[in-house]
Amino acid sequence: MYRTPARARRWAIATLSALALTAVAACGGNDGSGSGDGSGSADKADLTWSFWVGGTEDQAAWQKVADQATTDNPGITVKLQGTDWNNYWAKIGTLLASGKAPCIIGMQSLRLASYANAMLPLDELMQKYGLKTEEFDKPIMEGLKADGKQIAIPYDSGPMVIFYNKDLFEAAGVAEPKPGWTMDEFKAAAKKLTGAGRTGLVTTPGDLGVAAWVRTQTGAEPLADGKLALTDQKFVEGFEGYADFVRTDKFAPQVPSGSTDFETTQFVSGKSAMQLNGPWSLIDTKGKAKFQVGVAPIPAGPDGSKTYTAGSGFGISRSCKSPDAAFKAIMSMTGEKPLTTLAAAGRAYPARTAAHDAWFAAAKIDGAKETLDYASENSIPLVTSKNWVQVADLLNRFGTQALNGEIPPDQALKTIQDQAGAGS
């Protein structure tokens, strides 16, 4: 696959960042004695929060989340240091490894394993300040752990589900999908929805999408005992089934190389009737689409509907000089009030269950609660390896070739497995 120079540079920097963190882990981790952020006490500190943002409007919205920490704790201030998504991951590893990282770190569950050694386990602080884990969705709390220790507190989460174009379903005379629909029913619908320049589904070589489709078809997971297991026969079979949506079933289009938003663009434009996505994108997708959007669980394979949950949260760098103040800020930033505000604005599917109703009210999609409840019950967190940044990049490269029929799916997985290594 052709990679643009900018994309290549981002991958190289992100990989070097991960390697830097590996070196830190080999030396026992950052002990917090560097020139980190957040001098002060548990009740008085000026903190910096590093996070990904999508522009000026996004920066202002997230700064309001930070301001909640000061509202609840008058002696604590939190300044948001925003960076776009790609550059964030290219830089954060280097900062964490250097011992000069901001106190509060935005962290995605899929990337957690790569950065966990440079972050402070939160279990003692959770107990000290009485954070109630039962008030959060369980899968994402588990997904933000490393080696059994809580590394971040979630603000959003959600299981991977099917977004579908209700108008195209109605025009084709296809019944709308419901919880419990099968893989055979899904394939029949996708084939009937394909034609006249449209496809029934749009696919992606992205890690979360690939893993969810494989899991529901064969039950296989990408890791076994903490090591990559992409060449496991069941994982290969599941990936072959996924690639066949494009290669042989032909109800999904070929995936262009180098396009990071092809899947969403294809769906929102009405060129594909279904896509797999997370609830964090649903309200934004609905706002962009010029048709009615529905949501359904991933179709059931031999052992039922099986999907993955992912999400993001906030943790503390080991170099933070005021971890108590940082944790108190995080408790405020992940409290019911700010998460309800984010949910109502469609910026996140909240990790706190008490804020779910605000999201459903904002989404205004029939059956959304039933679908997400069902999907959550059949979901587990996608646990990743320490070299997952490299795995995800390789999957985008060679997964695209496999989906497009340029190389066999088993060859793509073997190449990824060989180049990435065990990844424990």
GUDRENTI-690296 format. One record per residue (C-alpha): y, z, x; residue number from 0. Coordinates in nm, 3 decimals. Layout:
% GUDRENTI-690296
r py:Y pz:Z px:X num:NUM
...
% end
This chain:
% GUDRENTI-690296
r py:0.000 pz:0.000 px:0.000 num:0
r py:0.347 pz:-0.086 px:0.127 num:1
r py:0.560 pz:0.223 px:0.181 num:2
r py:0.937 pz:0.200 px:0.198 num:3
r py:1.101 pz:0.346 px:0.512 num:4
r py:1.265 pz:0.625 px:0.308 num:5
r py:0.935 pz:0.716 px:0.145 num:6
r py:0.762 pz:0.711 px:0.483 num:7
r py:1.025 pz:0.942 px:0.634 num:8
r py:0.991 pz:1.190 px:0.343 num:9
r py:0.612 pz:1.194 px:0.382 num:10
r py:0.635 pz:1.246 px:0.757 num:11
r py:0.888 pz:1.530 px:0.725 num:12
r py:0.689 pz:1.699 px:0.447 num:13
r py:0.370 pz:1.674 px:0.654 num:14
r py:0.542 pz:1.813 px:0.964 num:15
r py:0.677 pz:2.098 px:0.749 num:16
r py:0.324 pz:2.179 px:0.637 num:17
r py:0.204 pz:2.168 px:0.998 num:18
r py:0.484 pz:2.404 px:1.099 num:19
r py:0.368 pz:2.649 px:0.834 num:20
r py:0.011 pz:2.618 px:0.959 num:21
r py:0.134 pz:2.722 px:1.302 num:22
r py:0.312 pz:3.021 px:1.148 num:23
r py:-0.007 pz:3.121 px:0.968 num:24
r py:-0.205 pz:3.095 px:1.294 num:25
r py:0.035 pz:3.341 px:1.454 num:26
r py:0.006 pz:3.586 px:1.169 num:27
r py:0.293 pz:3.465 px:0.955 num:28
r py:0.665 pz:3.531 px:0.966 num:29
r py:0.715 pz:3.905 px:0.989 num:30
r py:1.059 pz:3.903 px:0.832 num:31
r py:1.241 pz:3.985 px:1.154 num:32
r py:1.424 pz:3.650 px:1.172 num:33
r py:1.781 pz:3.584 px:1.064 num:34
r py:1.689 pz:3.547 px:0.700 num:35
r py:1.898 pz:3.565 px:0.386 num:36
r py:1.992 pz:3.860 px:0.169 num:37
r py:2.127 pz:4.151 px:0.371 num:38
r py:2.182 pz:4.449 px:0.143 num:39
r py:1.986 pz:4.700 px:-0.061 num:40
r py:1.772 pz:4.700 px:-0.373 num:41
r py:2.084 pz:4.738 px:-0.589 num:42
r py:2.342 pz:4.543 px:-0.392 num:43
r py:2.282 pz:4.209 px:-0.221 num:44
r py:2.417 pz:3.855 px:-0.200 num:45
r py:2.115 pz:3.624 px:-0.231 num:46
r py:2.062 pz:3.250 px:-0.197 num:47
r py:1.813 pz:3.066 px:-0.417 num:48
r py:1.669 pz:2.734 px:-0.294 num:49
r py:1.557 pz:2.507 px:-0.577 num:50
r py:1.524 pz:2.144 px:-0.679 num:51
r py:1.796 pz:2.007 px:-0.909 num:52
r py:1.866 pz:1.666 px:-1.060 num:53
r py:2.244 pz:1.644 px:-1.035 num:54
r py:2.567 pz:1.823 px:-1.124 num:55
r py:2.470 pz:1.902 px:-1.484 num:56
r py:2.132 pz:2.032 px:-1.375 num:57
r py:2.292 pz:2.245 px:-1.104 num:58
r py:2.526 pz:2.407 px:-1.359 num:59
r py:2.240 pz:2.479 px:-1.601 num:60
r py:2.029 pz:2.648 px:-1.335 num:61
r py:2.322 pz:2.844 px:-1.197 num:62
r py:2.343 pz:3.007 px:-1.541 num:63
r py:1.985 pz:3.122 px:-1.490 num:64
r py:2.091 pz:3.271 px:-1.157 num:65
r py:2.389 pz:3.440 px:-1.321 num:66
r py:2.150 pz:3.632 px:-1.548 num:67
r py:2.048 pz:3.831 px:-1.240 num:68
r py:2.406 pz:3.953 px:-1.196 num:69
r py:2.439 pz:4.028 px:-1.566 num:70
r py:2.134 pz:4.252 px:-1.547 num:71
r py:2.207 pz:4.385 px:-1.199 num:72
r py:2.586 pz:4.396 px:-1.135 num:73
r py:2.548 pz:4.456 px:-0.761 num:74
r py:2.329 pz:4.147 px:-0.707 num:75
r py:2.459 pz:3.791 px:-0.685 num:76
r py:2.246 pz:3.477 px:-0.664 num:77
r py:2.390 pz:3.150 px:-0.536 num:78
r py:2.191 pz:2.835 px:-0.614 num:79
r py:2.132 pz:2.598 px:-0.324 num:80
r py:2.021 pz:2.281 px:-0.502 num:81
r py:1.843 pz:1.981 px:-0.351 num:82
r py:1.682 pz:1.678 px:-0.513 num:83
r py:1.305 pz:1.695 px:-0.565 num:84
r py:1.184 pz:1.481 px:-0.272 num:85
r py:1.421 pz:1.625 px:-0.014 num:86
r py:1.348 pz:1.978 px:-0.130 num:87
r py:0.983 pz:1.958 px:-0.028 num:88
r py:1.070 pz:1.777 px:0.293 num:89
r py:1.298 pz:2.065 px:0.403 num:90
r py:1.160 pz:2.387 px:0.256 num:91
r py:0.858 pz:2.412 px:0.486 num:92
r py:1.074 pz:2.389 px:0.796 num:93
r py:1.308 pz:2.658 px:0.660 num:94
r py:1.022 pz:2.891 px:0.574 num:95
r py:0.858 pz:2.844 px:0.913 num:96
r py:1.186 pz:2.905 px:1.095 num:97
r py:1.239 pz:3.250 px:0.947 num:98
r py:1.578 pz:3.140 px:0.816 num:99
r py:1.485 pz:3.053 px:0.459 num:100
r py:1.686 pz:3.170 px:0.156 num:101
r py:1.553 pz:3.482 px:-0.014 num:102
r py:1.449 pz:3.318 px:-0.341 num:103
r py:1.231 pz:3.007 px:-0.322 num:104
r py:1.144 pz:2.766 px:-0.601 num:105
r py:0.771 pz:2.693 px:-0.587 num:106
r py:0.543 pz:2.452 px:-0.774 num:107
r py:0.184 pz:2.560 px:-0.832 num:108
r py:0.033 pz:2.242 px:-0.685 num:109
r py:0.216 pz:2.294 px:-0.355 num:110
r py:0.176 pz:2.671 px:-0.333 num:111
r py:-0.118 pz:2.674 px:-0.093 num:112
r py:0.082 pz:2.480 px:0.166 num:113
r py:0.363 pz:2.737 px:0.177 num:114
r py:0.207 pz:3.069 px:0.073 num:115
r py:0.171 pz:3.212 px:0.424 num:116
r py:0.548 pz:3.214 px:0.471 num:117
r py:0.611 pz:3.385 px:0.138 num:118
r py:0.593 pz:3.751 px:0.040 num:119
r py:0.307 pz:3.864 px:-0.186 num:120
r py:0.467 pz:4.016 px:-0.495 num:121
r py:0.192 pz:4.246 px:-0.626 num:122
r py:0.344 pz:4.571 px:-0.501 num:123
r py:0.690 pz:4.477 px:-0.629 num:124
r py:0.541 pz:4.379 px:-0.966 num:125
r py:0.385 pz:4.724 px:-0.994 num:126
r py:0.695 pz:4.902 px:-0.863 num:127
r py:0.931 pz:4.740 px:-1.114 num:128
r py:0.687 pz:4.716 px:-1.405 num:129
r py:0.657 pz:4.341 px:-1.454 num:130
r py:0.418 pz:4.283 px:-1.745 num:131
r py:0.190 pz:3.994 px:-1.655 num:132
r py:0.048 pz:3.978 px:-2.008 num:133
r py:0.386 pz:3.845 px:-2.128 num:134
r py:0.328 pz:3.522 px:-1.933 num:135
r py:0.080 pz:3.239 px:-1.986 num:136
r py:-0.231 pz:3.344 px:-1.794 num:137
r py:-0.325 pz:3.004 px:-1.640 num:138
r py:0.007 pz:2.963 px:-1.459 num:139
r py:0.009 pz:3.324 px:-1.338 num:140
r py:-0.327 pz:3.244 px:-1.180 num:141
r py:-0.197 pz:2.911 px:-1.055 num:142
r py:0.082 pz:3.081 px:-0.861 num:143
r py:-0.158 pz:3.303 px:-0.666 num:144
r py:-0.294 pz:3.251 px:-0.315 num:145
r py:-0.599 pz:3.440 px:-0.191 num:146
r py:-0.580 pz:3.656 px:-0.502 num:147
r py:-0.217 pz:3.761 px:-0.440 num:148
r py:0.078 pz:3.672 px:-0.663 num:149
r py:0.321 pz:3.455 px:-0.467 num:150
r py:0.562 pz:3.349 px:-0.743 num:151
r py:0.659 pz:3.444 px:-1.098 num:152
r py:0.654 pz:3.142 px:-1.333 num:153
r py:0.939 pz:3.009 px:-1.542 num:154
r py:0.755 pz:2.707 px:-1.684 num:155
r py:0.398 pz:2.594 px:-1.729 num:156
r py:0.180 pz:2.381 px:-1.946 num:157
r py:-0.148 pz:2.194 px:-1.979 num:158
r py:-0.166 pz:1.819 px:-1.927 num:159
r py:-0.174 pz:1.645 px:-2.266 num:160
r py:-0.150 pz:1.295 px:-2.415 num:161
r py:0.190 pz:1.166 px:-2.527 num:162
r py:0.148 pz:0.882 px:-2.777 num:163
r py:0.362 pz:0.630 px:-2.962 num:164
r py:0.319 pz:0.712 px:-3.329 num:165
r py:0.481 pz:0.384 px:-3.437 num:166
r py:0.235 pz:0.171 px:-3.239 num:167
r py:-0.060 pz:0.373 px:-3.373 num:168
r py:0.057 pz:0.316 px:-3.730 num:169
r py:0.124 pz:-0.056 px:-3.676 num:170
r py:-0.224 pz:-0.106 px:-3.528 num:171
r py:-0.393 pz:0.092 px:-3.806 num:172
r py:-0.525 pz:0.348 px:-3.557 num:173
r py:-0.568 pz:0.708 px:-3.671 num:174
r py:-0.351 pz:0.953 px:-3.479 num:175
r py:-0.549 pz:1.166 px:-3.231 num:176
r py:-0.627 pz:1.526 px:-3.316 num:177
r py:-0.770 pz:1.820 px:-3.120 num:178
r py:-1.136 pz:1.749 px:-3.061 num:179
r py:-1.112 pz:1.369 px:-3.042 num:180
r py:-1.371 pz:1.220 px:-2.809 num:181
r py:-1.361 pz:0.988 px:-2.511 num:182
r py:-1.526 pz:0.717 px:-2.720 num:183
r py:-1.257 pz:0.753 px:-2.988 num:184
r py:-0.988 pz:0.741 px:-2.721 num:185
r py:-1.128 pz:0.423 px:-2.565 num:186
r py:-1.164 pz:0.254 px:-2.903 num:187
r py:-0.802 pz:0.339 px:-2.988 num:188
r py:-0.675 pz:0.225 px:-2.647 num:189
r py:-0.851 pz:-0.111 px:-2.677 num:190
r py:-0.718 pz:-0.170 px:-3.029 num:191
r py:-0.365 pz:-0.085 px:-2.912 num:192
r py:-0.385 pz:-0.335 px:-2.626 num:193
r py:-0.241 pz:-0.680 px:-2.681 num:194
r py:0.080 pz:-0.875 px:-2.735 num:195
r py:0.213 pz:-0.763 px:-2.399 num:196
r py:0.129 pz:-0.397 px:-2.455 num:197
r py:-0.146 pz:-0.167 px:-2.330 num:198
r py:-0.314 pz:0.130 px:-2.491 num:199
r py:-0.262 pz:0.357 px:-2.190 num:200
r py:-0.065 pz:0.376 px:-1.868 num:201
r py:-0.226 pz:0.545 px:-1.568 num:202
r py:-0.103 pz:0.709 px:-1.249 num:203
r py:-0.255 pz:0.784 px:-0.908 num:204
r py:-0.076 pz:1.120 px:-0.916 num:205
r py:-0.283 pz:1.425 px:-0.826 num:206
r py:-0.248 pz:1.618 px:-1.151 num:207
r py:-0.323 pz:1.318 px:-1.372 num:208
r py:-0.623 pz:1.204 px:-1.168 num:209
r py:-0.770 pz:1.555 px:-1.154 num:210
r py:-0.732 pz:1.609 px:-1.531 num:211
r py:-0.900 pz:1.277 px:-1.623 num:212
r py:-1.185 pz:1.346 px:-1.380 num:213
r py:-1.236 pz:1.700 px:-1.511 num:214
r py:-1.257 pz:1.600 px:-1.876 num:215
r py:-1.503 pz:1.318 px:-1.800 num:216
r py:-1.743 pz:1.494 px:-1.561 num:217
r py:-1.624 pz:1.853 px:-1.515 num:218
r py:-1.573 pz:1.797 px:-1.142 num:219
r py:-1.289 pz:1.965 px:-0.951 num:220
r py:-1.120 pz:1.848 px:-0.629 num:221
r py:-1.202 pz:2.165 px:-0.435 num:222
r py:-1.527 pz:2.354 px:-0.384 num:223
r py:-1.516 pz:2.692 px:-0.210 num:224
r py:-1.158 pz:2.618 px:-0.102 num:225
r py:-1.243 pz:2.286 px:0.065 num:226
r py:-1.182 pz:1.930 px:-0.048 num:227
r py:-1.473 pz:1.789 px:-0.247 num:228
r py:-1.343 pz:1.444 px:-0.335 num:229
r py:-1.668 pz:1.276 px:-0.231 num:230
r py:-1.879 pz:1.499 px:-0.457 num:231
r py:-2.081 pz:1.263 px:-0.676 num:232
r py:-1.944 pz:1.399 px:-1.004 num:233
r py:-1.586 pz:1.369 px:-0.881 num:234
r py:-1.656 pz:1.012 px:-0.770 num:235
r py:-1.806 pz:0.930 px:-1.110 num:236
r py:-1.506 pz:1.075 px:-1.289 num:237
r py:-1.261 pz:0.883 px:-1.072 num:238
r py:-1.460 pz:0.562 px:-1.122 num:239
r py:-1.437 pz:0.615 px:-1.498 num:240
r py:-1.062 pz:0.662 px:-1.468 num:241
r py:-1.019 pz:0.352 px:-1.251 num:242
r py:-1.221 pz:0.154 px:-1.506 num:243
r py:-0.941 pz:0.205 px:-1.760 num:244
r py:-0.753 pz:-0.050 px:-1.548 num:245
r py:-1.030 pz:-0.246 px:-1.374 num:246
r py:-1.285 pz:-0.322 px:-1.646 num:247
r py:-1.169 pz:-0.176 px:-1.979 num:248
r py:-0.830 pz:-0.339 px:-1.916 num:249
r py:-0.641 pz:-0.121 px:-2.163 num:250
r py:-0.411 pz:0.007 px:-1.887 num:251
r py:-0.187 pz:-0.205 px:-1.662 num:252
r py:-0.209 pz:-0.230 px:-1.286 num:253
r py:0.005 pz:0.024 px:-1.105 num:254
r py:0.285 pz:-0.114 px:-0.885 num:255
r py:0.300 pz:0.037 px:-0.537 num:256
r py:0.600 pz:0.245 px:-0.441 num:257
r py:0.711 pz:0.319 px:-0.800 num:258
r py:0.743 pz:0.692 px:-0.870 num:259
r py:0.834 pz:0.664 px:-1.240 num:260
r py:0.632 pz:0.361 px:-1.354 num:261
r py:0.417 pz:0.563 px:-1.593 num:262
r py:0.708 pz:0.721 px:-1.781 num:263
r py:0.911 pz:0.400 px:-1.785 num:264
r py:0.613 pz:0.207 px:-1.922 num:265
r py:0.561 pz:0.458 px:-2.202 num:266
r py:0.925 pz:0.514 px:-2.297 num:267
r py:0.988 pz:0.138 px:-2.311 num:268
r py:0.708 pz:0.099 px:-2.566 num:269
r py:0.492 pz:-0.113 px:-2.334 num:270
r py:0.208 pz:0.143 px:-2.330 num:271
r py:0.098 pz:0.346 px:-2.631 num:272
r py:-0.025 pz:0.655 px:-2.445 num:273
r py:0.031 pz:0.848 px:-2.124 num:274
r py:-0.095 pz:1.177 px:-1.979 num:275
r py:0.191 pz:1.416 px:-1.904 num:276
r py:0.297 pz:1.780 px:-1.916 num:277
r py:0.492 pz:1.953 px:-2.194 num:278
r py:0.780 pz:2.014 px:-1.953 num:279
r py:0.858 pz:1.639 px:-1.992 num:280
r py:0.801 pz:1.606 px:-2.365 num:281
r py:1.148 pz:1.682 px:-2.504 num:282
r py:1.317 pz:1.462 px:-2.242 num:283
r py:1.070 pz:1.181 px:-2.313 num:284
r py:1.126 pz:1.210 px:-2.686 num:285
r py:1.502 pz:1.186 px:-2.631 num:286
r py:1.467 pz:0.863 px:-2.433 num:287
r py:1.211 pz:0.693 px:-2.658 num:288
r py:1.319 pz:0.472 px:-2.950 num:289
r py:1.005 pz:0.557 px:-3.143 num:290
r py:0.831 pz:0.865 px:-3.281 num:291
r py:0.644 pz:1.057 px:-3.012 num:292
r py:0.327 pz:1.248 px:-3.083 num:293
r py:0.121 pz:1.478 px:-2.863 num:294
r py:-0.257 pz:1.526 px:-2.846 num:295
r py:-0.509 pz:1.695 px:-2.615 num:296
r py:-0.682 pz:1.496 px:-2.345 num:297
r py:-0.993 pz:1.340 px:-2.505 num:298
r py:-1.319 pz:1.528 px:-2.482 num:299
r py:-1.593 pz:1.428 px:-2.241 num:300
r py:-1.958 pz:1.545 px:-2.256 num:301
r py:-1.857 pz:1.912 px:-2.228 num:302
r py:-1.543 pz:1.900 px:-2.442 num:303
r py:-1.174 pz:1.854 px:-2.369 num:304
r py:-1.093 pz:1.984 px:-2.022 num:305
r py:-0.750 pz:1.975 px:-1.861 num:306
r py:-0.537 pz:2.143 px:-1.598 num:307
r py:-0.230 pz:2.361 px:-1.620 num:308
r py:0.053 pz:2.337 px:-1.369 num:309
r py:0.399 pz:2.483 px:-1.349 num:310
r py:0.663 pz:2.635 px:-1.129 num:311
r py:0.820 pz:2.967 px:-1.050 num:312
r py:1.024 pz:3.172 px:-0.807 num:313
r py:0.902 pz:3.361 px:-0.502 num:314
r py:1.048 pz:3.543 px:-0.203 num:315
r py:1.049 pz:3.426 px:0.158 num:316
r py:0.904 pz:3.665 px:0.416 num:317
r py:1.235 pz:3.648 px:0.604 num:318
r py:1.431 pz:3.791 px:0.308 num:319
r py:1.606 pz:4.112 px:0.413 num:320
r py:1.637 pz:4.250 px:0.059 num:321
r py:1.305 pz:4.175 px:-0.115 num:322
r py:1.360 pz:4.444 px:-0.379 num:323
r py:1.691 pz:4.290 px:-0.482 num:324
r py:1.535 pz:3.944 px:-0.478 num:325
r py:1.250 pz:4.057 px:-0.701 num:326
r py:1.486 pz:4.222 px:-0.946 num:327
r py:1.678 pz:3.894 px:-0.960 num:328
r py:1.356 pz:3.700 px:-1.022 num:329
r py:1.261 pz:3.936 px:-1.306 num:330
r py:1.597 pz:3.856 px:-1.468 num:331
r py:1.568 pz:3.481 px:-1.400 num:332
r py:1.224 pz:3.471 px:-1.564 num:333
r py:1.323 pz:3.700 px:-1.849 num:334
r py:1.299 pz:3.608 px:-2.216 num:335
r py:1.670 pz:3.525 px:-2.253 num:336
r py:1.708 pz:3.260 px:-1.979 num:337
r py:1.368 pz:3.108 px:-2.052 num:338
r py:1.454 pz:3.083 px:-2.422 num:339
r py:1.779 pz:2.909 px:-2.328 num:340
r py:1.592 pz:2.665 px:-2.101 num:341
r py:1.336 pz:2.602 px:-2.373 num:342
r py:1.598 pz:2.533 px:-2.640 num:343
r py:1.768 pz:2.285 px:-2.404 num:344
r py:1.437 pz:2.111 px:-2.334 num:345
r py:1.448 pz:2.187 px:-1.961 num:346
r py:1.118 pz:2.372 px:-1.945 num:347
r py:0.809 pz:2.467 px:-2.144 num:348
r py:0.852 pz:2.840 px:-2.089 num:349
r py:0.591 pz:3.046 px:-1.910 num:350
r py:0.681 pz:3.348 px:-2.126 num:351
r py:0.497 pz:3.332 px:-2.457 num:352
r py:0.790 pz:3.496 px:-2.638 num:353
r py:1.003 pz:3.189 px:-2.561 num:354
r py:0.753 pz:2.932 px:-2.692 num:355
r py:0.897 pz:2.923 px:-3.044 num:356
r py:1.235 pz:2.811 px:-2.908 num:357
r py:1.066 pz:2.518 px:-2.734 num:358
r py:0.871 pz:2.412 px:-3.042 num:359
r py:1.188 pz:2.433 px:-3.252 num:360
r py:1.366 pz:2.208 px:-3.002 num:361
r py:1.076 pz:1.963 px:-2.975 num:362
r py:1.043 pz:1.907 px:-3.351 num:363
r py:0.708 pz:1.732 px:-3.313 num:364
r py:0.444 pz:1.780 px:-3.583 num:365
r py:0.126 pz:1.934 px:-3.449 num:366
r py:0.273 pz:2.021 px:-3.108 num:367
r py:0.187 pz:2.392 px:-3.133 num:368
r py:-0.169 pz:2.324 px:-3.247 num:369
r py:-0.215 pz:2.073 px:-2.965 num:370
r py:-0.072 pz:2.290 px:-2.687 num:371
r py:-0.261 pz:2.598 px:-2.804 num:372
r py:-0.584 pz:2.396 px:-2.805 num:373
r py:-0.512 pz:2.240 px:-2.466 num:374
r py:-0.423 pz:2.577 px:-2.313 num:375
r py:-0.753 pz:2.723 px:-2.429 num:376
r py:-0.934 pz:2.440 px:-2.250 num:377
r py:-0.722 pz:2.450 px:-1.936 num:378
r py:-0.745 pz:2.608 px:-1.594 num:379
r py:-0.491 pz:2.603 px:-1.308 num:380
r py:-0.533 pz:2.321 px:-1.059 num:381
r py:-0.610 pz:2.510 px:-0.737 num:382
r py:-0.508 pz:2.315 px:-0.428 num:383
r py:-0.571 pz:2.326 px:-0.054 num:384
r py:-0.327 pz:2.402 px:0.226 num:385
r py:-0.307 pz:2.031 px:0.314 num:386
r py:-0.241 pz:1.924 px:-0.045 num:387
r py:0.092 pz:1.761 px:0.040 num:388
r py:-0.104 pz:1.514 px:0.254 num:389
r py:-0.382 pz:1.481 px:-0.005 num:390
r py:-0.134 pz:1.395 px:-0.280 num:391
r py:0.035 pz:1.132 px:-0.064 num:392
r py:-0.297 pz:0.974 px:0.032 num:393
r py:-0.405 pz:0.975 px:-0.331 num:394
r py:-0.091 pz:0.787 px:-0.427 num:395
r py:-0.160 pz:0.531 px:-0.154 num:396
r py:-0.533 pz:0.473 px:-0.189 num:397
r py:-0.556 pz:0.576 px:-0.554 num:398
r py:-0.320 pz:0.293 px:-0.645 num:399
r py:-0.546 pz:0.048 px:-0.463 num:400
r py:-0.854 pz:0.183 px:-0.642 num:401
r py:-0.691 pz:0.165 px:-0.986 num:402
r py:-0.585 pz:-0.194 px:-0.919 num:403
r py:-0.935 pz:-0.298 px:-0.807 num:404
r py:-0.829 pz:-0.365 px:-0.447 num:405
r py:-1.082 pz:-0.119 px:-0.302 num:406
r py:-1.380 pz:0.062 px:-0.462 num:407
r py:-1.296 pz:0.409 px:-0.601 num:408
r py:-1.561 pz:0.580 px:-0.386 num:409
r py:-1.413 pz:0.417 px:-0.073 num:410
r py:-1.065 pz:0.539 px:-0.169 num:411
r py:-1.188 pz:0.897 px:-0.210 num:412
r py:-1.384 pz:0.889 px:0.118 num:413
r py:-1.076 pz:0.761 px:0.301 num:414
r py:-0.863 pz:1.041 px:0.154 num:415
r py:-1.129 pz:1.301 px:0.234 num:416
r py:-1.166 pz:1.177 px:0.591 num:417
r py:-0.794 pz:1.147 px:0.666 num:418
r py:-0.694 pz:1.476 px:0.503 num:419
r py:-0.979 pz:1.682 px:0.644 num:420
r py:-1.143 pz:1.982 px:0.481 num:421
r py:-0.813 pz:2.146 px:0.392 num:422
r py:-0.935 pz:2.502 px:0.357 num:423
% end
